Amino acid sequence: MGIHGTLNTMSVSDLLQFLAAGRKTGTLKFGRGGNSKEIFLENGLIVGSNSNDPREYRAFWSIADLEPLSRSRVL
């Protein structure tokens, strides 16, 4: 089973909460124009991310529109 659609009806954070609640494993892919992003999930937990834009520090932060942790706070 797969999920396909736009983010017009559900925000990224709501979608991630939905996938976490269902303990889903897989790859969540986003694309706009020539940019693509991926979030890798295992049992509902984010285990990695990827982007085709090498300038990005972490693809997840640009997707979720969050500020990354400073290097001193990264565990």
N, C-alpha and C positions, 0 to 999 in steps of 0.2 A: 504494500500500500504506500502511496506517496501523496505528498501535499504539493499543490501547484496553484499559483495565483499571484495576486499583487498585494502590496501592503496597504491598500486603501481601506480594508475592513478590519485589519488587525495590526497592531504595532509590533515591532521586533521584540520588545520586552514581553508582550502578551504571548507571542508565538513561542518564545523560549520557555516561558512558564508552562504553557500547554505541553510542550515536548518533554519538559522536566517531570511534570506530573504523570505523564504516561511512560516515563523511563525509556524514552525512545533512543535508538542508536542509529546513526547515519550522518549524512552530510546535508546541511542547510545551505543552499546556494542562492546568491543574490546577484543580479546583474542590472546595469544601466549603461546604455551606450557601449563603449568598449571596456568598461570596468566590470570586473567580476570579483566576488568575495565568497568565501566558504567558511562555515563554522562546523567543526566536527564534534559530534555528540556521541557519548557512550553511556548508556543507561540513564539518559537525561542530563548528564553532566557535560559541560563544555570541556573538551580535552585538547582543542587546538583550533587554529584558524589559518587562513591563507588569503592572499590577494594577488592579482596580476600586476599591481602597481608597486614597483620596488621601493618607492619613496615612503611607503607606509611602514611605520614601526610595528604595529599590530593591526591586522585587518579588522579584528573584532571591535576595536575602539572606534573606528570610523563608521562601522555599521550601526552600532548602538549609540553613537554620538556621545560617548563618554570620554573623560580625560583619563589617559593612562596613569598608573601609579608611577611615582618617581622611582628611579632605580634603587634608592635606599629603602623603599617600602616593599619592593617585590620580594616575595618569599622564595 
